[in-house]
Amino acid sequence: MGESHRFRSWFCPCRSGSSVDIPSPFSLASDNVVAETIGSMYRMLIIAFAFAACSRPVPRPLQLDPLGRVGAGLGGEWAGGDAGPPCAVAADERAVFLGWRAARTGHEIVACDPAGHPLWGHHHGPELSGVRSLAADGGTVFVLADADGTRLYRLDAATGVPLPWEGRGEGDLAIASLWGDGTTKIEHADWLAADNGRLYVTFSTEEFVAVLDARTGAYLTTLTAPQPGQMSFSTTPMRDPETGLERPIDFGVAAIAGNGLAYFLMEHEPPWVMMSTTRWLQEDERITALTCVGDTMKSSKLTIYTALGAPHHQVRLRPADVVENFAVNLGKGGGRIEPGPWEPGALRDIRALAVDATGQLWIAECDEHFGRFTVWNTEGKEGALVREIIGPLDAATLHVDAANPLDIVLGGLRWHVGGNSATCVERMVRMPAPTQLPTDLRDVNGRVLWAPPENERTAWSVHRSSDGRAFAFRRGAGVEVFALRAP
């Protein structure tokens, strides 16, 4: 079998330093042959390991399946105010104008059509700015700005573009500048109403209403009443018995002294009250908001919408000629109990009312921390809730239930997500701490199964439930919830 080679064996049981003859199964021509043989074996091992690594299953990419959007306001670019709750609403023959108490990067005023589709949004800015009250008339939206009502400005109702006050250099008109005497210290107003080229600014504590020219902001006259609240106006032509000519007459309804409704007729030019009368509701019917719709010359055809505070928390529709009675009662008696189970058809803390061009009633509810808009069909004795608009809620408050990620808490409300929608089920007694979640999904070996785009990484978080399901949450205007599934 070829030549024998003498090797010093380190493994044989012989004396140290001894040598033995070991027959070689093959001839080694030189040490180079050994090196080449070992190198070939290493190459074969490396190739084998590479094939083994490549043969491991590669995780399939996961895709996002939308499950619902939570607390997103109107959604999209013009979702609403991101730093305060809904608080104001007005309407004209084309659109509805919604106001939020504050916004930083969102829009505190959003116009939408009667179906709730946004048309434009306005942020007065440049940083935090907000709304206290809104009015609309003659193609203009009038804004009582900031939560405490310190200034007035105007917007084009069709586009949301700011309109300057005619004859003034500034777009904002400070409430403190209305008096022009340098001594009056009234700096805050409460409510707005507008009609027929007039803007009515109510000062409830001071017990008067300032009547301004709606184009220039010039002060025209003053109306006085005990504890005046919100007002609503309509204009009707009246024929002068002496000249036979028609001239516009302004008819107004104002909430006064808590439960009174003052009716008055105003000569338009010059503005002065021609006649007035007051009707009184029950003592416990405290009026928090109102509007009116119909023919002002026929009181039986004029409907007054009155929002009531505690103990009722309802909106009642009343014919103007028998205002002590009501024909329609919207909302559950006693209102919504808070905190507690969520009841969409129950109202609370009503701040503003508006009727759109289709006859739907829009209601703004607002307390210090929470508000919403609801839209109602007012046909029948109790009407019907058409939709509710909640948010945008603060996405930083997101809390995800560990056992069921489709039960979440956002903005102090508990929600259930599913069926491409989100349902509010409870207003919480206290808000749980936000859940800290990873921004990507990995398997047990640390391999990434799904990750958001790099430029959106801080907006996303993911959660895997105990039964193995995976969900992704995108924070923005509210929170969007997705299931993570293989395609």
C-alpha positions as CSV (number, residue, x, y, z in Angstrom):
1,M,0.0,0.0,0.0
2,G,2.9,2.3,-0.5
3,E,5.7,3.6,1.5
4,S,5.4,3.8,5.3
5,H,6.1,7.1,7.1
6,R,7.4,7.4,10.6
7,F,5.3,9.7,12.7
8,R,5.8,10.6,16.3
9,S,2.6,9.7,18.0
10,W,1.3,11.7,20.8
11,F,-1.7,9.4,21.2
12,C,-0.1,5.9,21.5
13,P,0.6,4.3,24.9
14,C,4.3,4.2,24.4
15,R,7.3,5.7,26.0
16,S,7.8,9.4,25.7
17,G,9.9,10.2,22.6
18,S,9.5,6.8,21.1
19,S,8.3,6.4,17.6
20,V,6.3,3.8,15.8
21,D,5.6,2.9,12.2
22,I,2.1,3.7,11.1
23,P,1.0,2.5,7.7
24,S,-0.3,5.2,5.5
25,P,-3.6,4.6,3.7
26,F,-2.4,7.0,1.0
27,S,0.9,8.4,-0.2
28,L,1.6,12.1,0.7
29,A,3.9,13.5,-1.9
30,S,4.5,16.6,0.1
31,D,3.2,18.9,2.8
32,N,1.4,20.9,0.1
33,V,-0.9,18.0,-0.6
34,V,-2.0,18.0,3.1
35,A,-2.7,21.8,3.0
36,E,-4.7,21.5,-0.2
37,T,-6.8,18.7,1.2
38,I,-7.6,20.5,4.5
39,G,-8.4,23.7,2.5
40,S,-10.9,21.7,0.3
41,M,-12.6,20.4,3.4
42,Y,-13.0,23.9,4.9
43,R,-14.4,25.2,1.6
44,M,-17.0,22.3,1.6
45,L,-18.0,23.1,5.2
46,I,-18.4,26.9,4.5
47,I,-20.6,26.1,1.5
48,A,-22.6,23.6,3.6
49,F,-23.2,26.3,6.3
50,A,-24.2,28.8,3.7
51,F,-26.8,26.5,2.2
52,A,-28.1,25.7,5.7
53,A,-28.5,29.4,6.4
54,C,-30.2,30.1,3.1
55,S,-32.6,27.2,3.7
56,R,-34.1,28.9,6.8
57,P,-37.6,30.2,6.2
58,V,-37.7,33.9,5.4
59,P,-40.5,35.8,7.2
60,R,-43.2,37.0,4.8
61,P,-43.9,40.8,4.9
62,L,-46.9,41.8,6.9
63,Q,-49.5,44.3,5.6
64,L,-51.8,46.8,7.4
65,D,-55.5,46.0,7.5
66,P,-57.5,49.1,8.7
67,L,-59.8,48.4,11.7
68,G,-61.0,51.9,12.7
69,R,-60.1,55.4,13.5
70,V,-60.5,56.7,17.1
71,G,-61.2,60.3,18.2
72,A,-60.1,61.8,14.9
73,G,-62.5,64.7,14.7
74,L,-63.4,65.3,11.1
75,G,-60.4,63.3,10.0
76,G,-57.8,64.1,7.4
77,E,-56.1,67.4,6.8
78,W,-58.8,69.5,8.5
79,A,-59.6,67.3,11.5
80,G,-60.1,70.2,13.9
81,G,-58.4,71.7,16.9
82,D,-55.7,69.6,18.5
83,A,-55.3,71.5,21.8
84,G,-58.9,72.0,23.1
85,P,-62.4,70.5,22.9
86,P,-65.2,71.4,20.4
87,C,-67.1,74.5,21.7
88,A,-68.9,76.5,18.9
89,V,-71.0,76.0,15.8
90,A,-72.7,78.3,13.2
91,A,-74.2,77.7,9.8
92,D,-75.3,79.5,6.6
93,E,-77.1,78.4,3.4
94,R,-74.0,76.5,2.2
95,A,-71.9,75.2,5.1
96,V,-71.5,74.5,8.8
97,F,-68.7,76.1,10.7
98,L,-67.2,74.2,13.7
99,G,-65.1,75.8,16.3
100,W,-62.6,74.3,18.9
101,R,-61.4,76.0,22.0
102,A,-57.7,75.7,21.0
103,A,-55.3,74.5,18.3
104,R,-51.5,74.5,18.1
105,T,-50.8,72.8,14.7
106,G,-54.4,71.8,13.8
107,H,-57.3,74.1,12.8
108,E,-59.6,75.6,15.4
109,I,-62.2,76.5,12.7
110,V,-63.3,73.9,10.1
111,A,-66.1,74.4,7.5
112,C,-67.9,71.3,6.3
113,D,-71.0,70.5,4.3
114,P,-74.1,69.1,5.9
115,A,-72.8,65.6,5.4
116,G,-69.7,66.4,7.5
117,H,-67.2,66.5,4.6
118,P,-64.5,69.2,5.4
119,L,-64.3,72.2,3.0
120,W,-61.5,74.2,4.6
121,G,-59.8,74.8,7.9
122,H,-58.3,77.9,9.6
123,H,-55.6,78.2,12.2
124,H,-55.2,81.8,13.3
125,G,-51.9,81.1,15.1
126,P,-49.1,81.5,14.7
127,E,-48.9,79.3,17.8
128,L,-51.8,78.5,20.2
129,S,-55.1,80.1,19.2
130,G,-58.8,79.2,19.6
131,V,-62.5,80.0,19.5
132,R,-65.1,81.1,22.0
133,S,-68.1,81.8,19.7
134,L,-68.9,81.8,16.0
135,A,-71.5,83.5,13.8
136,A,-72.1,83.5,10.1
137,D,-74.0,85.9,7.8
138,G,-73.6,87.4,4.4
139,G,-70.8,85.2,3.2
140,T,-68.7,85.9,6.3
141,V,-67.8,83.9,9.4
142,F,-67.3,86.0,12.5
143,V,-65.0,84.7,15.2
144,L,-64.9,85.6,18.9
145,A,-61.3,84.4,19.3
146,D,-59.5,82.7,22.2
147,A,-61.2,80.7,24.9
148,D,-61.8,83.9,26.9
149,G,-63.1,86.0,24.0
150,T,-60.6,88.8,23.7
151,R,-60.7,89.7,20.0
152,L,-62.8,89.5,16.8
153,Y,-61.9,88.6,13.3
154,R,-63.6,87.7,10.0
155,L,-63.2,84.9,7.5
156,D,-64.5,84.4,4.0
157,A,-67.2,81.7,4.4
158,A,-66.4,80.1,1.0
159,T,-62.7,79.8,1.4
160,G,-61.7,80.5,5.0
161,V,-59.4,83.3,3.9
162,P,-59.1,86.1,6.6
163,L,-61.0,89.3,5.7
164,P,-59.8,92.6,7.0
165,W,-62.1,95.0,8.7
166,E,-62.9,97.7,6.1
167,G,-61.1,100.9,6.9
168,R,-58.8,99.4,9.5
169,G,-55.2,98.3,9.1
170,E,-55.5,95.2,11.3
171,G,-57.4,92.0,10.8
172,D,-58.0,91.4,14.5
173,L,-60.2,93.8,16.5
174,A,-59.5,93.7,20.2
175,I,-62.6,93.8,22.4
176,A,-60.8,96.4,24.6
177,S,-60.6,98.7,21.5
178,L,-64.3,98.9,21.0
179,W,-64.9,101.6,23.5
180,G,-62.6,104.2,22.2
181,D,-62.4,106.2,25.5
182,G,-59.2,104.7,26.9
183,T,-60.9,104.2,30.3
184,T,-63.4,101.3,29.8
185,K,-61.7,98.1,31.0
186,I,-64.0,95.5,29.4
187,E,-61.7,93.1,27.5
188,H,-63.7,89.9,27.3
189,A,-67.0,89.1,25.5
190,D,-69.1,86.0,25.7
191,W,-71.2,85.3,22.5
192,L,-71.7,86.4,18.9
193,A,-74.7,86.7,16.6
194,A,-74.8,88.2,13.1
195,D,-77.6,89.2,10.7
196,N,-78.3,91.7,7.9
197,G,-74.9,93.5,8.2
198,R,-74.9,93.7,11.9
199,L,-72.7,91.9,14.4
200,Y,-74.0,91.5,18.0
201,V,-71.4,91.0,20.7
202,T,-72.9,89.9,24.1
203,F,-71.3,90.8,27.5
204,S,-73.3,88.6,30.0
205,T,-71.7,89.8,33.2
206,E,-71.9,93.5,32.2
207,E,-75.5,92.9,31.0
208,F,-75.4,94.6,27.6
209,V,-75.0,93.8,23.9
210,A,-72.8,95.8,21.6
211,V,-74.1,96.2,18.0
212,L,-71.3,96.6,15.5
213,D,-71.2,97.3,11.7
214,A,-70.3,93.8,10.4
215,R,-68.0,95.2,7.7
216,T,-66.1,97.9,9.6
217,G,-66.4,96.8,13.2
218,A,-67.7,100.3,14.0
219,Y,-69.8,100.6,17.2
220,L,-73.4,101.4,16.4
221,T,-75.5,101.1,19.5
222,T,-76.1,99.2,22.7
223,L,-78.9,96.9,23.8
224,T,-79.4,96.2,27.5
225,A,-81.0,93.2,29.3
226,P,-80.6,91.3,32.5
227,Q,-78.0,88.6,32.1
228,P,-78.2,88.4,28.3
229,G,-77.1,85.1,26.8
230,Q,-77.1,83.9,23.2
231,M,-79.1,85.6,20.5
232,S,-80.5,84.6,17.1
233,F,-81.8,86.9,14.4
234,S,-83.6,86.9,11.1
235,T,-84.5,89.7,8.8
236,T,-87.9,90.3,7.2
237,P,-89.2,93.1,4.9
238,M,-91.9,95.3,6.4
239,R,-94.0,97.8,4.4
240,D,-94.0,101.4,5.7
241,P,-97.7,102.4,6.1
242,E,-96.9,106.1,5.3
243,T,-94.6,105.7,2.3
244,G,-95.7,102.3,1.0
245,L,-92.0,101.3,0.7
246,E,-90.6,98.1,2.1
247,R,-87.7,98.3,4.5
248,P,-85.8,95.5,6.3
249,I,-86.7,94.9,9.9
250,D,-84.5,92.8,12.2
251,F,-86.3,90.3,14.5
252,G,-84.3,88.9,17.4
253,V,-84.7,86.4,20.1
254,A,-82.4,86.6,23.1
255,A,-82.0,84.4,26.2
256,I,-82.1,86.6,29.3
257,A,-82.0,86.1,33.1
258,G,-81.5,82.3,32.8
259,N,-85.0,81.2,31.6
260,G,-86.4,84.2,29.7
261,L,-86.8,84.6,25.9
262,A,-86.9,88.2,24.8
263,Y,-88.5,88.9,21.4
264,F,-87.7,92.3,19.8
265,L,-88.1,94.1,16.5
266,M,-85.3,96.5,15.5
267,E,-85.4,99.2,12.9
268,H,-82.3,98.6,10.8
269,E,-81.3,102.1,9.8
270,P,-80.7,103.7,12.3
271,P,-80.7,100.7,14.6
272,W,-83.1,101.0,17.5
273,V,-85.6,98.7,19.2
274,M,-89.1,99.3,18.0
275,M,-90.9,96.9,20.4
276,S,-90.1,93.9,22.7
277,T,-91.7,91.4,24.8
278,T,-90.5,88.5,27.1
279,R,-91.7,85.0,27.5
280,W,-90.7,82.9,30.4
281,L,-89.9,79.2,30.6
282,Q,-90.2,77.1,33.7
283,E,-87.7,78.0,36.5
284,D,-85.7,74.9,36.0
285,E,-85.4,75.4,32.2
286,R,-82.1,77.3,32.2
287,I,-81.2,78.3,28.6
288,T,-77.6,77.6,27.6
289,A,-77.9,78.1,23.8
290,L,-80.5,78.9,21.2
291,T,-81.2,79.5,17.6
292,C,-84.4,80.1,15.6
293,V,-85.7,79.1,12.1
294,G,-88.8,80.1,10.1
295,D,-91.0,83.0,9.1
296,T,-90.5,85.8,11.5
297,M,-93.8,87.5,10.4
298,K,-95.8,84.4,11.4
299,S,-95.0,83.4,14.9
300,S,-96.7,80.0,14.4
301,K,-94.2,79.3,11.6
302,L,-91.2,80.3,13.7
303,T,-89.4,77.6,15.7
304,I,-87.1,78.4,18.6
305,Y,-84.5,75.8,19.5
306,T,-83.6,76.1,23.2
307,A,-80.7,74.1,24.8
308,L,-81.3,73.5,28.5
309,G,-78.7,72.9,31.2
310,A,-79.2,70.9,34.4
311,P,-81.4,69.1,35.3
312,H,-82.6,68.5,31.7
313,H,-79.6,68.6,29.4
314,Q,-81.8,68.5,26.4
315,V,-82.8,70.6,23.3
316,R,-86.4,71.6,23.0
317,L,-88.0,72.9,19.8
318,R,-90.8,75.4,20.5
319,P,-93.3,77.4,18.4
320,A,-92.6,81.1,19.0
321,D,-96.3,81.8,19.7
322,V,-96.6,79.2,22.5
323,V,-93.0,79.0,23.6
324,E,-94.0,77.7,27.0
325,N,-94.7,74.4,25.3
326,F,-92.4,72.3,23.1
327,A,-93.1,70.1,20.1
328,V,-89.8,68.1,19.9
329,N,-87.5,67.0,22.7
330,L,-83.9,65.9,21.7
331,G,-81.7,63.9,24.0
332,K,-82.2,61.6,27.0
333,G,-83.9,63.3,30.0
334,G,-81.3,64.2,32.6
335,G,-78.5,64.0,30.1
336,R,-75.4,61.9,30.0
337,I,-74.0,60.7,33.3
338,E,-70.3,61.4,33.6
339,P,-68.2,59.5,34.3
340,G,-70.0,56.3,33.2
341,P,-71.2,54.3,30.3
342,W,-71.3,56.3,27.0
343,E,-74.7,57.1,25.7
344,P,-74.5,58.8,22.2
345,G,-78.1,60.0,22.4
346,A,-77.6,61.8,25.8
347,L,-76.4,65.4,25.9
348,R,-74.5,67.5,28.4
349,D,-72.9,70.9,28.7
350,I,-74.5,72.3,25.5
351,R,-72.8,75.5,24.3
352,A,-74.1,76.2,20.8
353,L,-76.7,75.3,18.3
354,A,-77.0,75.8,14.5
355,V,-79.4,74.6,11.8
356,D,-77.9,73.7,8.4
357,A,-79.3,74.2,4.9
358,T,-80.9,70.7,5.0
359,G,-82.7,71.3,8.4
360,Q,-80.3,69.2,10.5
361,L,-79.5,70.5,14.0
362,W,-75.9,70.7,15.0
363,I,-75.1,70.8,18.7
364,A,-71.7,71.7,20.3
365,E,-71.1,70.3,23.8
366,C,-68.1,71.4,25.8
367,D,-66.7,71.4,29.4
368,E,-63.2,72.3,30.5
369,H,-61.7,69.1,29.1
370,F,-64.0,67.4,26.7
371,G,-66.5,68.2,24.0
372,R,-68.2,66.9,20.9
373,F,-70.4,67.8,18.0
374,T,-73.6,65.9,17.3
375,V,-76.0,66.1,14.3
376,W,-79.7,65.5,14.7
377,N,-82.7,64.9,12.5
378,T,-85.5,66.8,14.3
379,E,-88.5,65.1,12.7
380,G,-90.9,63.4,15.1
381,K,-91.3,63.9,18.9
382,E,-87.8,63.0,19.8
383,G,-85.8,63.3,16.6
384,A,-82.9,61.0,15.9
385,L,-79.1,61.2,16.2
386,V,-77.4,61.2,12.8
387,R,-73.7,61.3,13.8
388,E,-71.3,62.4,16.5
389,I,-67.9,64.0,16.0
390,I,-65.4,63.5,18.8
391,G,-61.9,64.9,18.8
392,P,-59.2,65.2,17.6
393,L,-58.2,63.6,20.9
394,D,-54.7,63.7,22.3
395,A,-52.9,60.7,20.8
396,A,-50.3,60.8,23.6
397,T,-52.9,59.5,26.0
398,L,-53.3,56.2,24.2
399,H,-53.6,53.2,26.5
400,V,-53.9,49.7,25.0
401,D,-55.5,46.8,26.9
402,A,-52.9,44.1,27.2
403,A,-55.4,41.3,26.9
404,N,-57.4,42.8,24.1
405,P,-55.6,45.5,22.0
406,L,-59.0,46.4,20.4
407,D,-60.1,47.9,23.7
408,I,-58.2,51.1,24.1
409,V,-58.5,54.3,26.1
410,L,-57.9,57.7,24.4
411,G,-58.7,61.1,25.8
412,G,-60.3,59.7,28.9
413,L,-62.8,57.6,26.9
414,R,-62.7,53.9,26.5
415,W,-63.3,52.6,22.9
416,H,-63.9,49.3,21.2
417,V,-62.4,49.0,17.7
418,G,-63.7,46.7,15.0
419,G,-65.5,46.5,11.7
420,N,-63.7,49.5,10.3
421,S,-65.2,51.7,13.0
422,A,-64.6,52.7,16.6
423,T,-67.4,52.8,19.3
424,C,-67.1,54.9,22.5
425,V,-68.2,52.8,25.4
426,E,-67.3,54.7,28.6
427,R,-66.0,58.0,29.9
428,M,-63.4,56.9,32.5
429,V,-63.3,57.9,36.2
430,R,-59.6,58.4,35.9
431,M,-57.4,58.0,32.9
432,P,-54.9,55.1,32.9
433,A,-51.2,55.8,32.1
434,P,-50.3,55.8,28.4
435,T,-49.0,52.4,27.2
436,Q,-45.3,52.3,26.1
437,L,-45.1,50.1,23.0
438,P,-42.3,49.2,20.6
439,T,-42.3,50.8,17.1
440,D,-41.7,47.6,15.1
441,L,-42.8,43.9,15.3
442,R,-40.1,41.2,15.7
443,D,-40.2,37.4,16.0
444,V,-38.6,35.4,18.8
445,N,-35.2,35.6,17.1
446,G,-35.3,39.3,16.9
447,R,-35.9,39.5,13.1
448,V,-38.1,42.5,12.0
449,L,-41.5,41.3,10.7
450,W,-42.9,44.8,10.2
451,A,-41.6,48.4,10.7
452,P,-43.1,51.8,9.8
453,P,-41.4,54.2,7.4
454,E,-38.4,55.7,8.9
455,N,-39.8,59.3,8.7
456,E,-42.9,58.1,10.6
457,R,-41.3,55.9,13.2
458,T,-42.3,58.1,16.2
459,A,-45.9,58.1,15.1
460,W,-46.3,54.3,15.2
461,S,-46.4,51.6,17.9
462,V,-47.2,47.9,17.7
463,H,-48.6,45.3,20.1
464,R,-49.0,41.6,20.0
465,S,-51.9,40.1,22.0
466,S,-51.7,37.0,24.2
467,D,-53.3,34.9,21.4
468,G,-50.6,35.9,18.9
469,R,-52.5,38.6,16.9
470,A,-50.5,41.7,16.0
471,F,-51.8,45.3,15.8
472,A,-50.3,48.6,14.8
473,F,-51.4,52.1,16.1
474,R,-50.7,55.3,14.2
475,R,-51.0,58.5,16.2
476,G,-52.0,61.7,14.6
477,A,-55.4,63.3,14.7
478,G,-56.6,60.7,17.1
479,V,-55.4,57.1,16.5
480,E,-55.8,54.8,13.6
481,V,-55.8,51.1,14.4
482,F,-54.6,48.3,12.0
483,A,-54.3,44.6,12.1
484,L,-50.9,43.3,10.9
485,R,-51.6,40.2,8.7
486,A,-49.7,38.2,6.1
487,P,-50.9,39.0,2.5
